[in-house]
Amino acid sequence: MAYRTAKRRLGYEIAIRPMAEADLDQLHQLSIGVGWPHRPEDWRLVIGLGHGVVACDAIGRVLGSAMWWPFGESFATVGMVITSPRLQAQGAGRELMDMIFAQSGTRDLRLNSTKAGYRLYRSLGFEPVGRVFQHQGKALPPPAPVAPLPGLRPVVLTDLDALARLDASAYGADRHQALAALLSTSVGTLVERDGALVGFALCRPFGRGHVVGPIVAEDDAMAIALLTPHVEAHQGEFLRVDTAQEQGSFGAFLESCGLTIFDTVTPMIRGRSHGPSGAARIFGLVNQALG
């Protein structure tokens, strides 16, 4: 993809070009500038799984970013859309998104919008489809014992294909490659019933501590049972769970373990919605970029 340059009212030109791993340090600084917790390792994960563009000034400083991740030929997620304060309200976000549209083609798109980005995404044809609750805090022991489910055991690397099949049925798209990358840095729990995988949760380092996600389960009770070993393993440490489940018993359990609601974002789609095809549901996101 060739460079694309646009003049700005700020008195200098902005070049939009493909994102490269060499941009990692500047991208990390860009996310720090808007208060996001991503470590360089977290950026490296999303760069390795997807495609992106950056907005640079005349001397090569990265002032904006946007990424997308294909999950098959008909669906993709969009995220890591950041513009530095000096470019906000100057149209850079729209130009970055135009490049994402050009690259992703006719795919249906999903993203999680911050409050700051909501008006832009609505103007680009995205429609809101609920809320994501960002629970986080210093993990506390569950207030009451949680009985382990029959068939609960640790995840091992050879579970990957089964995890990917169940995840696809719950998420509505194939995230096999993303799950393969996550397994290398995650500790997981899963539930089997009659020899078949019916739920799982992965926990990995992220941001200020650890995040649990994805969490794939049939109901709140299963999600709680899958999450509990990770809460217990990280007592007194920073833990995060992002969930699109409205605040029922799963949300109440998160709160009772010290993971209070820090913020909310708005899931939005452009095109057709892709949802579950089986009994399992997504109770915890991988992150707000990958869904």
C-alpha positions as CSV (number, residue, x, y, z in Angstrom):
1,M,0.0,0.0,0.0
2,A,1.4,3.4,-1.0
3,Y,1.8,6.3,1.2
4,R,-1.2,8.7,1.3
5,T,-0.5,12.3,2.5
6,A,-3.1,14.8,3.6
7,K,-2.5,18.4,4.6
8,R,-3.7,19.5,8.0
9,R,-4.7,22.8,9.6
10,L,-1.9,22.2,12.0
11,G,0.7,23.5,9.5
12,Y,2.3,20.2,8.6
13,E,1.6,17.1,6.5
14,I,0.5,13.7,7.8
15,A,1.5,10.5,5.9
16,I,-0.6,7.4,6.4
17,R,1.4,4.2,5.8
18,P,1.3,0.5,6.7
19,M,2.1,-0.4,10.3
20,A,5.3,-2.4,10.9
21,E,6.8,-4.1,14.0
22,A,9.5,-1.4,13.9
23,D,6.8,1.0,15.0
24,L,6.2,-0.9,18.3
25,D,8.0,1.5,20.6
26,Q,6.2,4.6,19.2
27,L,2.9,2.8,19.2
28,H,3.4,1.9,22.9
29,Q,4.1,5.6,23.6
30,L,1.0,6.6,21.6
31,S,-1.2,4.3,23.8
32,I,0.4,5.6,27.0
33,G,-0.5,9.1,25.8
34,V,-4.2,8.2,25.8
35,G,-4.1,6.3,29.1
36,W,-4.3,2.7,27.7
37,P,-2.5,0.0,29.7
38,H,-1.0,-1.9,26.8
39,R,2.6,-3.1,27.3
40,P,5.0,-3.6,24.3
41,E,4.2,-7.3,24.5
42,D,0.5,-6.6,24.2
43,W,1.1,-4.5,21.1
44,R,3.4,-7.3,19.7
45,L,0.5,-9.8,20.0
46,V,-2.0,-7.7,18.1
47,I,0.5,-6.6,15.4
48,G,1.4,-10.3,14.8
49,L,-2.2,-11.3,14.3
50,G,-3.5,-8.4,12.2
51,H,-3.0,-5.5,9.8
52,G,-2.6,-1.8,10.6
53,V,-1.8,1.7,9.4
54,V,-0.1,4.6,11.2
55,A,-0.3,8.3,10.7
56,C,3.1,10.0,10.8
57,D,4.4,13.5,10.6
58,A,7.1,14.8,8.3
59,I,9.9,13.5,10.5
60,G,8.4,10.0,11.0
61,R,6.8,10.4,14.4
62,V,3.7,8.1,14.8
63,L,0.7,10.2,15.7
64,G,-2.1,7.8,15.0
65,S,-2.9,4.1,14.5
66,A,-5.7,1.8,13.4
67,M,-5.8,-2.0,13.0
68,W,-8.0,-4.8,11.8
69,W,-7.9,-8.6,12.2
70,P,-9.5,-11.0,9.7
71,F,-11.4,-14.0,11.0
72,G,-12.2,-15.6,7.7
73,E,-13.3,-14.1,4.4
74,S,-16.5,-12.5,5.7
75,F,-15.7,-11.0,9.1
76,A,-13.1,-8.9,10.9
77,T,-12.6,-6.8,14.0
78,V,-11.2,-3.3,14.2
79,G,-9.3,-1.8,17.0
80,M,-6.2,0.0,18.4
81,V,-7.6,3.2,16.8
82,I,-5.7,6.0,18.5
83,T,-4.9,9.6,17.5
84,S,-2.6,11.8,19.5
85,P,-4.2,14.8,21.2
86,R,-2.8,17.1,18.6
87,L,-4.7,15.3,15.8
88,Q,-8.0,14.7,17.6
89,A,-10.9,16.5,15.9
90,Q,-8.7,17.1,12.9
91,G,-10.1,14.2,10.8
92,A,-7.2,11.8,11.2
93,G,-9.4,9.1,12.7
94,R,-11.7,9.2,9.7
95,E,-8.7,8.9,7.3
96,L,-7.3,6.0,9.2
97,M,-10.7,4.2,9.2
98,D,-11.0,4.8,5.5
99,M,-7.7,2.9,5.0
100,I,-9.0,0.1,7.2
101,F,-12.2,-0.1,5.0
102,A,-10.1,-0.2,1.9
103,Q,-7.9,-3.1,3.2
104,S,-10.7,-5.2,4.8
105,G,-12.9,-5.1,1.7
106,T,-16.4,-6.4,1.9
107,R,-16.0,-8.1,5.3
108,D,-18.5,-7.4,8.1
109,L,-16.8,-5.4,10.8
110,R,-17.1,-5.3,14.6
111,L,-15.4,-2.9,17.1
112,N,-15.7,-1.7,20.6
113,S,-16.1,2.0,20.8
114,T,-14.8,4.3,23.6
115,K,-17.0,7.3,24.3
116,A,-14.6,9.5,22.4
117,G,-14.9,7.4,19.2
118,Y,-18.7,6.8,19.3
119,R,-19.8,9.7,17.0
120,L,-17.1,8.9,14.4
121,Y,-18.1,5.3,14.2
122,R,-21.8,6.1,13.9
123,S,-21.0,8.4,11.1
124,L,-19.1,5.6,9.3
125,G,-22.1,3.3,9.4
126,F,-21.4,1.3,12.6
127,E,-24.5,0.4,14.8
128,P,-24.4,-0.2,18.6
129,V,-25.2,-3.7,19.8
130,G,-24.9,-3.6,23.6
131,R,-22.2,-2.8,26.2
132,V,-19.0,-4.3,27.3
133,F,-18.2,-3.9,31.0
134,Q,-14.5,-3.6,31.9
135,H,-14.1,-5.2,35.4
136,Q,-10.8,-4.8,37.1
137,G,-9.1,-4.5,40.4
138,K,-7.1,-6.3,43.1
139,A,-8.4,-9.9,43.1
140,L,-10.1,-11.0,46.3
141,P,-11.0,-14.6,47.3
142,P,-14.5,-15.5,46.4
143,P,-16.8,-14.7,49.3
144,A,-18.2,-18.2,49.3
145,P,-16.7,-21.5,48.1
146,V,-17.3,-22.3,44.4
147,A,-17.9,-25.9,43.8
148,P,-15.7,-27.2,40.9
149,L,-17.7,-28.5,38.0
150,P,-17.3,-32.2,37.0
151,G,-14.9,-32.4,34.1
152,L,-12.9,-29.3,35.0
153,R,-9.2,-29.6,34.2
154,P,-6.3,-27.5,33.1
155,V,-5.9,-26.6,29.4
156,V,-3.0,-28.2,27.5
157,L,-1.5,-27.3,24.1
158,T,-3.1,-30.3,22.4
159,D,-6.6,-28.9,23.3
160,L,-6.1,-26.1,20.7
161,D,-8.3,-27.5,17.9
162,A,-11.1,-28.3,20.3
163,L,-10.9,-24.8,21.9
164,A,-11.0,-23.2,18.5
165,R,-14.1,-25.2,17.4
166,L,-16.0,-24.3,20.6
167,D,-14.8,-20.7,20.4
168,A,-16.0,-20.4,16.8
169,S,-19.5,-21.7,17.8
170,A,-19.7,-19.1,20.6
171,Y,-18.1,-16.1,18.8
172,G,-19.5,-16.6,15.3
173,A,-16.1,-16.6,13.5
174,D,-12.9,-18.7,13.4
175,R,-10.2,-17.4,15.8
176,H,-7.9,-20.4,15.6
177,Q,-4.8,-18.4,14.9
178,A,-5.5,-16.0,17.7
179,L,-6.0,-18.8,20.2
180,A,-2.8,-20.5,19.1
181,A,-0.9,-17.3,19.9
182,L,-2.7,-16.9,23.2
183,L,-2.0,-20.4,24.4
184,S,1.8,-19.8,24.4
185,T,1.4,-17.2,27.2
186,S,-1.8,-18.4,28.9
187,V,-2.9,-20.7,31.8
188,G,-6.3,-22.2,31.1
189,T,-9.1,-24.1,32.6
190,L,-11.7,-26.1,30.6
191,V,-14.8,-28.2,31.2
192,E,-15.6,-31.5,29.4
193,R,-18.9,-33.3,29.4
194,D,-19.2,-36.8,28.0
195,G,-15.7,-36.4,26.4
196,A,-16.6,-33.1,24.7
197,L,-15.3,-29.6,25.5
198,V,-18.2,-27.4,26.6
199,G,-16.4,-24.4,28.2
200,F,-13.0,-22.8,28.8
201,A,-11.1,-19.8,30.1
202,L,-7.6,-18.5,29.4
203,C,-5.6,-16.2,31.7
204,R,-2.5,-14.3,30.5
205,P,-0.3,-11.3,31.5
206,F,-1.8,-8.0,30.1
207,G,-1.4,-4.4,31.0
208,R,-1.1,-3.8,34.7
209,G,-1.4,-7.5,35.7
210,H,-3.4,-10.3,34.1
211,V,-6.6,-10.6,32.1
212,V,-8.9,-13.6,31.9
213,G,-10.3,-14.0,28.4
214,P,-11.7,-15.5,26.4
215,I,-14.2,-17.1,28.7
216,V,-16.5,-19.4,26.8
217,A,-19.3,-21.0,28.8
218,E,-22.9,-22.2,28.5
219,D,-24.2,-20.2,31.5
220,D,-23.2,-18.0,34.4
221,A,-22.5,-20.9,36.7
222,M,-20.0,-22.5,34.3
223,A,-18.3,-19.1,33.6
224,I,-17.9,-18.6,37.4
225,A,-16.4,-22.1,37.8
226,L,-14.0,-21.5,34.9
227,L,-12.9,-18.1,36.3
228,T,-12.5,-19.1,39.9
229,P,-9.1,-20.9,39.7
230,H,-7.7,-17.7,38.0
231,V,-9.1,-15.4,40.7
232,E,-7.6,-17.7,43.4
233,A,-4.3,-17.9,41.6
234,H,-4.0,-14.0,41.5
235,Q,-5.3,-13.0,44.9
236,G,-3.9,-9.6,45.8
237,E,-2.8,-9.0,42.2
238,F,-4.4,-6.8,39.5
239,L,-6.9,-8.8,37.4
240,R,-9.2,-7.8,34.6
241,V,-12.2,-9.3,32.8
242,D,-14.1,-7.6,30.0
243,T,-17.6,-9.0,29.5
244,A,-20.6,-8.2,27.3
245,Q,-22.9,-10.1,29.6
246,E,-25.3,-7.8,31.3
247,Q,-24.9,-7.7,35.0
248,G,-26.4,-11.0,36.3
249,S,-24.8,-13.5,38.6
250,F,-21.5,-13.5,36.6
251,G,-21.1,-9.8,36.9
252,A,-22.1,-10.0,40.6
253,F,-19.4,-12.6,41.1
254,L,-16.8,-10.4,39.5
255,E,-17.7,-7.5,41.8
256,S,-17.6,-9.8,44.9
257,C,-14.0,-10.7,44.0
258,G,-12.9,-7.1,43.8
259,L,-13.2,-6.7,40.1
260,T,-15.4,-3.7,40.0
261,I,-16.6,-1.9,36.8
262,F,-13.9,0.5,35.8
263,D,-15.4,1.6,32.4
264,T,-17.8,0.5,29.7
265,V,-17.4,0.5,25.9
266,T,-20.0,0.1,23.1
267,P,-19.8,-2.9,20.8
268,M,-20.7,-1.8,17.2
269,I,-21.1,-3.6,13.9
270,R,-20.9,-2.5,10.3
271,G,-22.7,-5.1,8.1
272,R,-24.2,-8.4,9.4
273,S,-24.0,-9.5,13.0
274,H,-22.0,-12.7,13.6
275,G,-23.2,-14.5,16.7
276,P,-23.3,-17.9,18.5
277,S,-24.4,-21.1,16.7
278,G,-24.5,-23.4,19.7
279,A,-25.1,-23.4,23.5
280,A,-21.8,-21.7,24.4
281,R,-21.5,-17.9,24.8
282,I,-18.6,-15.5,25.2
283,F,-18.5,-14.4,28.8
284,G,-15.0,-12.8,28.7
285,L,-13.3,-11.0,25.7
286,V,-9.8,-11.8,24.6
287,N,-9.4,-8.0,24.6
288,Q,-11.4,-5.1,23.2
289,A,-9.6,-5.3,19.9
290,L,-9.9,-9.0,19.1
291,G,-13.3,-9.5,20.8
